[in-house]
Amino acid sequence: MPTIRPSLDSDLPAITRIYGHHVLTGTGTFETTPPSEADMTTRRADVLAKGLPWLVLEEGGQILGFAYANWFKPRPAYRFSCEDSIYMAPESAGKGLGRALLAELMACLERAGVRKVMAVIGDSANAGSIGIHKALGFEPAGVINNCGWKFERWLDIVLMQKTLGVGASTPPEDNTPEQPSA
């Protein structure tokens, strides 16, 4: 039975491997060179230092996917808005595991006081990512055409959004002008 849990330092080799696969073979990320484990360690530490979640999905001691969120933009006015990221190991695709992982990420973000989550999906033909976000209540927010160049072709990005909790119906409890910290 798969388990979704906060990531650990010991998960970084698998996280790096999964993400590297997507960099080299997919259009869900516009990175073209796989980051090193040290790079991924720094990225994860940055997310966690902001008090945001970085989750993994594990089964039988194997990491099958990871998901995290980071502030949509660094300016203080965006402090209640995040951008999600989710990457699954190729052998775990199409089994509903990504949907469970992304749903848990949304629950963690809502508990953290996030009101809006954006998905910036690489490649308008990325049916898997668009589908999982749609299934979890994300709505289309637009497409930016031909803004990325990877694998010798132009790629779009698809923007989707999801409101969490009470959304914009009430002011946030913490209305300070600074970004939240860990």
Backbone torsions as a table, in degrees:
resi	resn	phi	psi	omega
1	MET	NA	126.1	-179.5
2	PRO	-67.1	148.4	177.9
3	THR	-122.0	136.1	172.8
4	ILE	-107.1	127.9	-175.8
5	ARG	-150.0	164.6	172.6
6	PRO	-60.7	143.6	-180.0
7	SER	-69.8	156.0	177.4
8	LEU	-121.6	161.5	175.6
9	ASP	-54.1	-37.8	-177.2
10	SER	-68.2	-12.1	178.2
11	ASP	-83.8	-12.4	-172.4
12	LEU	-61.2	-36.4	175.4
13	PRO	-59.2	-43.4	179.7
14	ALA	-69.1	-41.5	177.6
15	ILE	-58.6	-46.2	-179.4
16	THR	-62.6	-41.5	179.9
17	ARG	-65.1	-46.0	-179.7
18	ILE	-62.6	-47.4	-178.5
19	TYR	-66.1	-40.5	178.0
20	GLY	-58.1	-39.9	176.3
21	HIS	-57.5	-46.0	-178.6
22	HIS	-67.8	-36.0	177.2
23	VAL	-62.0	-44.0	-174.9
24	LEU	-79.9	-25.4	-172.2
25	THR	-121.3	-12.6	-172.6
26	GLY	-124.3	173.1	179.3
27	THR	-114.2	9.2	177.3
28	GLY	-70.5	-22.9	172.2
29	THR	-121.9	144.5	178.5
30	PHE	-94.4	6.1	171.6
31	GLU	-67.5	147.4	-178.1
32	THR	-116.7	-13.0	177.5
33	THR	-124.0	123.5	-179.1
34	PRO	-60.1	131.9	176.5
35	PRO	-70.4	154.8	178.3
36	SER	-76.2	169.2	175.5
37	GLU	-61.9	-36.7	176.7
38	ALA	-62.6	-40.5	177.0
39	ASP	-62.0	-46.4	-178.8
40	MET	-66.2	-33.8	176.4
41	THR	-61.9	-44.2	178.9
42	THR	-64.8	-43.1	179.8
43	ARG	-62.0	-45.1	-179.8
44	ARG	-64.3	-43.9	179.7
45	ALA	-60.0	-38.3	178.3
46	ASP	-62.6	-46.1	179.5
47	VAL	-62.4	-48.6	-177.5
48	LEU	-65.0	-35.6	179.0
49	ALA	-64.1	-23.5	178.3
50	LYS	-86.5	0.7	-179.6
51	GLY	77.7	20.3	-179.5
52	LEU	-103.0	155.8	-175.7
53	PRO	-82.1	147.4	167.9
54	TRP	-133.7	107.6	-173.6
55	LEU	-107.0	157.5	170.8
56	VAL	-128.7	154.7	171.8
57	LEU	-111.0	122.5	-174.1
58	GLU	-124.2	141.1	173.9
59	GLU	-143.6	126.7	179.0
60	GLY	57.5	35.4	179.3
61	GLY	80.2	1.9	179.9
62	GLN	-107.6	134.7	175.6
63	ILE	-82.9	120.8	-177.2
64	LEU	-104.3	-8.6	178.9
65	GLY	179.3	166.2	176.2
66	PHE	-146.6	155.5	179.1
67	ALA	-148.0	145.9	177.6
68	TYR	-154.2	172.7	175.2
69	ALA	-136.8	151.7	175.3
70	ASN	-136.7	161.2	178.9
71	TRP	-55.7	139.5	-179.4
72	PHE	-60.6	-43.1	176.0
73	LYS	-143.3	155.9	-175.8
74	PRO	-78.3	-12.2	-176.8
75	ARG	-71.5	145.5	-174.0
76	PRO	-55.8	-32.9	-178.0
77	ALA	-63.5	-20.1	179.8
78	TYR	-89.8	9.0	-169.2
79	ARG	-67.0	-2.2	175.7
80	PHE	-115.8	15.1	-177.3
81	SER	-128.0	128.7	-178.6
82	CYS	-121.7	161.8	169.5
83	GLU	-113.8	130.1	-179.7
84	ASP	-91.7	157.9	173.0
85	SER	-141.1	137.0	177.4
86	ILE	-144.5	134.6	179.6
87	TYR	-139.3	130.6	-179.6
88	MET	-113.5	146.9	173.2
89	ALA	-63.4	144.3	-175.4
90	PRO	-55.9	-35.1	-178.0
91	GLU	-73.1	-10.6	-178.9
92	SER	-102.5	1.2	-177.7
93	ALA	-68.6	145.6	173.6
94	GLY	76.2	15.5	-178.0
95	LYS	-111.6	4.7	-178.6
96	GLY	82.9	0.2	-177.7
97	LEU	-71.0	-38.2	178.8
98	GLY	-63.0	-38.8	178.5
99	ARG	-62.3	-43.8	178.8
100	ALA	-63.8	-41.3	-179.7
101	LEU	-65.1	-46.2	180.0
102	LEU	-66.2	-37.4	177.7
103	ALA	-62.4	-40.8	178.4
104	GLU	-67.3	-38.1	176.4
105	LEU	-60.5	-43.8	179.2
106	MET	-61.0	-40.8	179.0
107	ALA	-63.5	-42.3	178.1
108	CYS	-63.2	-42.1	-179.6
109	LEU	-66.2	-40.7	178.3
110	GLU	-62.4	-43.3	177.5
111	ARG	-61.9	-29.5	-179.7
112	ALA	-81.7	-1.9	177.3
113	GLY	93.3	6.9	177.5
114	VAL	-70.3	138.2	-178.2
115	ARG	-108.5	-22.6	-176.9
116	LYS	-141.5	133.4	176.3
117	VAL	-120.5	131.8	177.1
118	MET	-109.2	143.7	170.3
119	ALA	-114.0	125.7	175.6
120	VAL	-111.6	96.1	-168.9
121	ILE	-96.9	122.0	177.1
122	GLY	-71.6	127.3	172.1
123	ASP	82.5	113.1	179.3
124	SER	-65.1	-12.3	175.5
125	ALA	-91.5	6.5	-178.1
126	ASN	-80.5	72.2	-174.6
127	ALA	-59.7	-35.1	-178.9
128	GLY	-62.8	-50.9	-178.4
129	SER	-69.3	-42.2	177.8
130	ILE	-61.7	-42.9	-178.7
131	GLY	-64.4	-43.4	-178.8
132	ILE	-66.7	-38.8	178.3
133	HIS	-67.1	-43.0	178.6
134	LYS	-61.7	-42.5	-179.8
135	ALA	-61.4	-27.1	-179.9
136	LEU	-97.9	16.6	172.2
137	GLY	91.7	8.1	174.6
138	PHE	-72.3	144.1	179.3
139	GLU	-113.1	148.9	176.8
140	PRO	-61.9	139.7	177.2
141	ALA	-122.9	-8.9	177.2
142	GLY	145.6	173.4	177.0
143	VAL	-132.9	134.2	171.6
144	ILE	-105.7	111.3	-173.3
145	ASN	-77.1	140.4	167.2
146	ASN	50.5	45.3	-176.9
147	CYS	-103.2	-7.2	178.3
148	GLY	-127.7	147.0	179.2
149	TRP	-121.6	112.6	-179.8
150	LYS	-151.0	143.6	-179.4
151	PHE	56.5	38.5	175.5
152	GLU	61.4	33.2	175.7
153	ARG	-153.8	156.4	176.3
154	TRP	-78.3	141.3	-179.8
155	LEU	-127.7	145.0	174.5
156	ASP	-88.2	167.7	161.9
157	ILE	-120.7	141.1	178.5
158	VAL	-105.2	127.1	178.8
159	LEU	-101.6	129.5	176.5
160	MET	-132.3	158.0	-178.0
161	GLN	-142.5	152.7	177.1
162	LYS	-141.6	132.4	175.0
163	THR	-87.8	135.9	177.1
164	LEU	-109.2	145.5	175.7
165	GLY	57.0	-131.2	-177.8
166	VAL	-84.5	-0.8	176.5
167	GLY	55.0	-131.2	-176.6
168	ALA	-94.4	12.7	-176.9
169	SER	-75.4	-18.0	178.1
170	THR	-140.1	155.8	174.0
171	PRO	-67.0	154.3	176.5
172	PRO	-69.1	152.7	177.4
173	GLU	-64.1	-43.5	178.8
174	ASP	-98.2	98.6	-176.6
175	ASN	-106.1	30.0	179.1
176	THR	-74.8	155.3	-176.2
177	PRO	-80.5	2.3	-178.0
178	GLU	-100.0	153.1	174.4
179	GLN	-66.7	142.5	173.7
180	PRO	-61.5	150.0	175.7
181	SER	-124.1	175.7	-175.9
182	ALA	-62.1	NA	NA
